[in-house]
């Protein structure tokens, strides 16, 4: 159940003054408005939207589209040049790495600094310190200067601070991309808990799979403005197609670099026909089964497995997963074989590649992902049609009432 608006932005514009040389700032101060030594950069232009309590809002957009500036304005770390911002409730934000931390302070000192900025008293911070230390899991480093921290330790402490100040609104900007998988899973569990509690979450990610599985609505930022807002599936699909057409950055769901395989590992994939024979070449409309061998090394309730078919031109033909089909996978450790049977795969002749992925229950953390892990060919002795699919169809003809 969603309630009143807790975030309201009206006609927000943010303009930065860009100086080519440091001395130009001094010149600008001396000349005042008589002469400009800067050029203007519009990070945001006339942005307006509202977010209701309990909504999880996803934000997508390529680098430089204004996402981070927008979050900084909502979080209050950056002021808008024009417009009105109204926030109801306490905000906790995980923005750029180490944001809000003094590198000379210890982790513990930064917890107190961060808590006081959030409006907590020293006593309230003391009451939460044990929880923060336990969640961050950085041990004695809590009393070391944060300038000595690794990026993963930064994120651990920042997230621990953010989620233990009891925020009404949580903002996460790609922060979970840093750090080990076990901590990512821990953070996701906390974010799920926040959703159940009816808290408002703003989640920014390049990974559209995560956006689709975790968010209620999505905003697509483009060149400093809201280009689209609405249904998660519709907007993210349009965004993915746009990024492919522009030959821009690869969507993260098609990458497998840096995935830690200490929870699950994909071993092999096989293609079989209706008789259970392993093949790589199939006749049109022949049944194709994709068999995936994987090992689950730790308990993982709600495990999600998925298969996607991509053609030679990198067209995303079809992506399906067990969560969408409400098919439950085993959650206990062991060796397993997941089989996906395509019962009516009417692909036209060509070569098709397979992506295989496994995710935790919300789809935010990839446990293992294999891009173009295997391929198969479809052949036909008959020229049926053009394109990717042969759609079921029939023809009819009849006379009209007009006479020649």
C-alpha positions as MATLAB code, in Angstrom:
seq = 'XXXXXXXXXXXXXXXXXXXXXXXXXXXXXXXXXXXXXXXXXXXXXXXXXXXXXXXXXXXXXXXXXXXXXXXXXXXXXXXXXXXXXXXXXXXXXXXXXXXXXXXXXXXXXXXXXXXXXXXXXXXXXXXXXXXXXXXXXXXXXXXXXXXXXXXXXXXXXXXXXXXXXXXXXXXXXXXXXXXXXXXXXXXXXXXXXXXXXXXXXXXXXXXXXXXXXXXXXXXXXXXXXXXXXXXXXXXXXXXXXXXXXXXXXXXXXXXXXXXXXXXXXXXXXXXXXXXXXXXXXXXXXXXXXXXXXXXXXXXXXXXXXXXXXXXXXXXXXXXXXXXXXXXXXXXXXXXXXXXXXXXXXXXXXXXXXXXXXXXXXXXXXXXXXXXXXXXXXXXXXXXXXXXXXXXXXXXXXXXXXXXX';
ca = [
       0.000    0.000    0.000;
       1.465    3.336   -1.073;
       0.889    6.602    0.743;
       1.636   10.313    0.447;
       4.543   11.730   -1.544;
       7.796   11.783    0.421;
       9.920   13.218   -2.403;
       8.756   16.111   -4.565;
      10.941   17.867   -7.139;
       9.610   20.815   -9.131;
      11.427   22.327  -12.119;
      14.904   21.370  -10.897;
      17.771   22.789  -12.931;
      21.442   22.431  -12.033;
      24.089   24.488  -13.808;
      27.797   24.071  -13.080;
      30.411   26.717  -13.864;
      33.312   25.060  -15.660;
      36.718   26.787  -15.438;
      39.563   25.852  -17.761;
      42.269   26.980  -15.308;
      42.307   27.394  -11.504;
      43.302   31.065  -11.822;
      40.107   31.722  -13.795;
      38.163   31.347  -10.543;
      40.123   34.218   -9.031;
      39.655   36.310  -12.160;
      35.924   35.692  -12.009;
      35.872   36.838   -8.388;
      37.747   40.033   -9.254;
      35.783   40.884  -12.406;
      32.461   39.806  -10.890;
      29.808   40.042  -13.611;
      31.787   42.293  -15.926;
      33.305   39.327  -17.716;
      32.838   35.563  -17.650;
      35.826   33.246  -17.316;
      33.731   30.100  -17.231;
      31.414   28.110  -19.416;
      28.126   26.704  -18.187;
      27.309   23.020  -18.079;
      23.701   22.021  -17.533;
      23.625   18.785  -15.591;
      19.830   18.920  -15.097;
      17.128   20.851  -16.904;
      13.594   21.382  -15.579;
      13.260   18.011  -13.808;
       9.985   17.395  -11.964;
       8.645   14.233  -10.345;
       7.204   12.855   -7.123;
       7.814    9.604   -5.251;
       5.241    8.079   -2.916;
       6.073    6.453    0.388;
       6.845    2.751   -0.030;
       7.853    2.998   -3.692;
      11.129    1.549   -4.946;
      12.108    3.791   -7.843;
      14.787    2.725  -10.314;
      16.773    5.237  -12.338;
      18.613    4.309  -15.544;
      20.576    6.313  -18.060;
      24.009    6.304  -19.628;
      26.967    8.064  -18.002;
      26.526   11.841  -17.992;
      22.731   11.717  -18.156;
      22.336   13.493  -14.789;
      21.567   10.531  -12.499;
      24.220   11.244   -9.866;
      23.516   14.989   -9.785;
      19.826   14.256   -9.311;
      20.549   11.948   -6.359;
      22.904   14.481   -4.775;
      20.178   17.119   -4.925;
      17.640   14.754   -3.338;
      20.180   13.793   -0.650;
      20.950   17.450    0.024;
      24.679   17.272   -0.745;
      24.250   19.542   -3.793;
      21.960   22.544   -4.168;
      19.805   23.071   -7.242;
      20.398   26.208   -9.320;
      16.655   26.539   -9.834;
      13.588   24.706   -8.613;
      12.061   23.371   -5.425;
      12.908   20.212   -3.445;
      10.607   18.872   -0.730;
      11.614   15.809    1.307;
       9.608   14.184    4.094;
      11.635   11.939    6.367;
      15.232   11.001    7.054;
      17.415   10.194    4.046;
      20.377    7.801    4.005;
      22.392    7.856    0.796;
      25.162    5.707   -0.667;
      26.484    7.887   -3.445;
      30.013    7.990   -4.841;
      32.581    5.901   -2.971;
      33.503    7.392    0.399;
      31.112   10.312    0.034;
      30.689   12.099    3.360;
      33.710   10.429    4.973;
      36.704   12.403    6.211;
      39.750   10.405    5.056;
      41.802   11.541    8.075;
      39.203   10.308   10.573;
      38.967    6.715   11.733;
      35.997    4.611   10.720;
      34.477    5.023   14.189;
      34.916    8.805   14.080;
      33.274    8.882   10.663;
      30.326    6.907   12.035;
      29.781    9.630   14.629;
      30.249   12.344   11.998;
      27.837   10.645    9.620;
      25.282   10.029   12.359;
      25.352   13.646   13.544;
      24.790   14.819    9.959;
      21.772   12.508    9.876;
      20.434   14.223   12.979;
      21.236   11.532   15.551;
      22.390   12.359   19.038;
      25.626   10.934   20.451;
      23.584    8.580   22.619;
      21.608    7.324   19.605;
      24.843    6.693   17.712;
      26.273    4.844   20.719;
      23.191    2.608   20.769;
      23.717    1.763   17.074;
      27.502    1.396   17.071;
      27.528   -2.343   17.824;
      25.055   -3.011   14.992;
      27.130   -0.918   12.598;
      30.355   -2.724   13.514;
      28.731   -6.134   13.150;
      27.178   -5.266    9.800;
      30.354   -3.701    8.352;
      32.563   -6.646    9.376;
      35.813   -4.680    9.080;
      37.150   -5.669   12.503;
      39.904   -3.531   14.017;
      39.961   -1.317   10.919;
      37.014    0.532   12.475;
      39.654    2.407   14.520;
      41.987    3.077   11.581;
      41.885    6.167    9.292;
      39.552    5.491    6.380;
      42.219    6.691    3.941;
      43.813    3.283    4.520;
      40.598    1.433    3.538;
      40.087   -0.564    0.377;
      37.078    0.285   -1.797;
      35.250   -2.737   -0.378;
      35.817   -1.572    3.194;
      34.549    1.890    2.281;
      31.309    0.417    1.001;
      30.903   -1.895    3.981;
      31.140    0.942    6.477;
      29.070    3.357    4.377;
      26.241    0.852    3.911;
      26.351   -0.151    7.575;
      25.954    3.516    8.560;
      23.180    4.122    6.040;
      20.943    1.218    7.004;
      21.377    1.490   10.760;
      20.192    5.084   11.182;
      16.604    3.940   10.531;
      16.093    6.042    7.363;
      12.709    6.696    5.793;
      14.343    7.018    2.358;
      17.339    4.997    1.154;
      19.313    6.082   -1.923;
      21.746    3.618   -3.516;
      23.879    4.689   -6.495;
      25.826    1.723   -7.933;
      27.500    1.259   -4.539;
      26.783   -2.470   -4.425;
      28.924   -3.041   -7.516;
      31.947   -2.798   -5.190;
      32.785   -5.433   -2.599;
      32.529   -9.184   -2.295;
      29.431  -11.198   -3.135;
      28.657  -12.252    0.422;
      28.396   -8.631    1.506;
      26.287   -7.803   -1.572;
      23.841  -10.539   -0.576;
      23.758   -9.175    2.953;
      22.973   -5.681    1.644;
      20.247   -6.993   -0.650;
      18.585   -8.776    2.263;
      18.566   -5.483    4.167;
      17.066   -3.642    1.195;
      14.359   -6.319    0.887;
      13.622   -5.838    4.570;
      13.288   -2.086    3.986;
      10.808   -2.733    1.174;
       8.678   -4.899    3.435;
       8.731   -2.147    6.062;
       7.275    0.302    3.529;
      10.383    2.468    3.230;
      11.105    4.417    0.062;
      14.132    3.351   -2.000;
      15.799    5.032   -4.966;
      18.038    2.573   -6.778;
      20.400    3.573   -9.585;
      22.096    0.924  -11.683;
      23.320    0.216  -15.206;
      22.179   -3.357  -14.668;
      18.644   -3.372  -16.060;
      18.055   -6.934  -14.845;
      18.403   -5.654  -11.271;
      16.074   -2.731  -11.978;
      13.420   -5.040  -13.448;
      13.488   -7.404  -10.487;
      13.639   -4.925   -7.628;
      11.864   -1.714   -8.604;
       8.197   -0.706   -8.787;
       8.737    2.126  -11.283;
      11.636    3.428  -13.340;
      12.868    6.771  -14.632;
      15.071    6.982  -17.721;
      17.366   10.013  -17.557;
      18.651   11.386  -20.836;
      20.787   14.507  -21.314;
      19.802   15.965  -17.955;
      16.067   15.472  -18.295;
      13.478   12.771  -17.637;
      13.006   11.009  -20.959;
      10.614    8.309  -19.748;
       8.925    7.286  -16.510;
       6.605    4.381  -15.960;
       6.305    0.601  -16.084;
       9.605   -1.088  -15.264;
       9.477   -3.675  -18.050;
       8.374   -1.248  -20.751;
      10.842    1.544  -19.955;
      13.881   -0.676  -19.336;
      13.243   -2.665  -22.520;
      13.097    0.574  -24.482;
      16.264    1.761  -22.769;
      18.096   -1.487  -23.597;
      17.097   -1.212  -27.255;
      18.254    2.403  -27.331;
      21.652    1.493  -25.887;
      22.103   -1.309  -28.404;
      21.092    0.891  -31.322;
      23.560    3.552  -30.236;
      26.300    0.920  -29.848;
      27.023    2.455  -26.463;
      28.139    0.807  -23.209;
      27.426   -2.878  -22.807;
      24.599   -3.571  -20.399;
      26.101   -5.164  -17.289;
      23.842   -8.174  -17.495;
      25.878   -9.263  -20.539;
      29.158   -9.244  -18.640;
      30.650  -11.934  -16.485;
      33.911  -10.278  -15.420;
      34.554  -10.012  -11.713;
      31.818  -12.396  -10.579;
      32.880  -14.328   -7.523;
      32.013  -17.989   -7.858;
      32.099  -18.865   -4.163;
      28.324  -19.413   -4.070;
      27.447  -20.978   -7.429;
      29.329  -21.982  -10.548;
      28.047  -22.899  -14.014;
      30.011  -25.841  -15.417;
      28.675  -26.990  -18.790;
      25.798  -26.573  -21.218;
      24.414  -29.115  -23.712;
      21.801  -28.984  -26.461;
      19.605  -32.045  -27.040;
      16.777  -32.999  -29.371;
      13.531  -34.791  -28.549;
      15.334  -38.151  -28.399;
      17.872  -36.886  -25.867;
      20.686  -36.833  -28.430;
      23.309  -34.081  -28.000;
      23.349  -31.920  -31.122;
      24.422  -28.490  -32.312;
      22.387  -28.427  -35.506;
      18.574  -28.643  -35.456;
      15.874  -28.664  -38.077;
      13.264  -25.928  -37.931;
      10.568  -26.589  -35.288;
      12.597  -29.471  -33.839;
      12.394  -29.599  -30.037;
      15.501  -28.171  -28.360;
      16.463  -28.746  -24.739;
      19.165  -26.721  -23.010;
      20.827  -28.640  -20.161;
      22.924  -26.681  -17.668;
      25.196  -28.351  -15.129;
      25.927  -26.184  -12.104;
      27.127  -26.529   -8.534;
      25.519  -24.663   -5.635;
      28.055  -24.294   -2.834;
      25.961  -22.567   -0.154;
      22.319  -22.365    0.893;
      20.488  -19.989   -1.430;
      16.702  -19.748   -0.901;
      14.848  -18.362   -3.894;
      17.643  -19.115   -6.372;
      16.857  -17.880   -9.906;
      18.175  -19.467  -13.112;
      17.759  -17.993  -16.569;
      18.486  -18.638  -20.235;
      18.594  -16.113  -23.066;
      18.853  -16.670  -26.820;
      20.773  -14.138  -28.922;
      21.121  -14.211  -32.693;
      24.227  -13.465  -34.797;
      23.432   -9.731  -34.850;
      23.240   -9.615  -31.044;
      19.453   -9.313  -31.155;
      18.002  -10.402  -27.830;
      15.584  -13.049  -29.114;
      14.127  -14.293  -25.836;
      15.115  -14.298  -22.178;
      13.318  -16.476  -19.625;
      13.991  -17.411  -16.020;
      12.619  -19.630  -13.281;
      11.337  -16.690  -11.252;
       9.101  -15.461  -14.065;
       7.782  -19.001  -14.553;
       7.386  -19.549  -10.786;
       9.573  -22.660  -10.936;
      11.420  -23.293   -7.676;
      15.052  -24.430   -7.754;
      16.792  -26.405   -5.002;
      18.281  -24.148   -2.343;
      20.675  -26.564   -0.603;
      24.302  -27.157   -1.725;
      24.895  -29.795   -4.372;
      25.472  -30.604   -8.039;
      22.435  -29.999  -10.258;
      21.243  -30.116  -13.846;
      18.729  -27.465  -14.921;
      16.862  -28.273  -18.136;
      14.974  -25.748  -20.236;
      12.755  -27.382  -22.862;
      11.717  -25.172  -25.772;
       8.563  -26.968  -26.857;
       7.682  -24.792  -29.840;
      10.808  -22.932  -30.900;
       9.963  -21.619  -34.362;
      13.330  -20.048  -35.104;
      14.274  -19.403  -38.715;
      17.613  -20.737  -40.044;
      20.717  -19.186  -38.497;
      23.187  -19.432  -35.638;
      21.957  -18.654  -32.133;
      23.978  -18.082  -28.961;
      23.001  -18.801  -25.366;
      23.504  -16.661  -22.263;
      23.088  -18.444  -18.924;
      22.776  -16.779  -15.544;
      21.977  -17.530  -11.911;
      20.890  -14.865   -9.439;
      19.806  -14.517   -5.827;
      16.062  -14.225   -5.243;
      15.627  -10.515   -6.067;
      17.840  -10.702   -9.161;
      20.160   -7.958   -7.889;
      23.264  -10.115   -7.402;
      24.606  -12.354  -10.152;
      25.983  -15.561   -8.707;
      27.372  -16.605  -12.090;
      26.716  -15.404  -15.635;
      28.032  -16.865  -18.872;
      27.796  -14.751  -22.015;
      27.483  -16.661  -25.309;
      28.359  -19.828  -23.411;
      27.177  -22.054  -26.246;
      25.586  -21.917  -29.674;
      23.419  -23.980  -31.991;
      22.364  -23.784  -35.626;
      18.891  -24.024  -37.119;
      18.634  -25.279  -40.704;
      15.855  -25.883  -43.213;
      15.612  -27.281  -46.745;
      12.647  -25.014  -47.400;
      12.645  -21.224  -47.751;
       9.837  -20.365  -45.335;
      10.169  -16.719  -44.352;
      12.585  -13.978  -43.357;
      13.539  -12.630  -39.938;
      13.985  -14.537  -36.680;
      10.705  -16.361  -36.029;
       8.259  -18.229  -38.186;
       4.973  -17.041  -36.720;
       1.935  -19.277  -36.928;
      -0.385  -17.832  -39.522;
      -2.944  -18.478  -42.261;
      -4.316  -16.574  -45.239;
      -7.793  -15.730  -46.449;
      -9.162  -13.737  -49.328;
     -12.638  -12.531  -50.206;
     -14.413  -10.144  -52.478;
     -15.217   -6.608  -51.403;
     -18.518   -4.935  -52.172;
     -16.901   -2.666  -54.750;
     -17.288   -3.643  -58.406;
     -14.693   -3.070  -61.121;
];
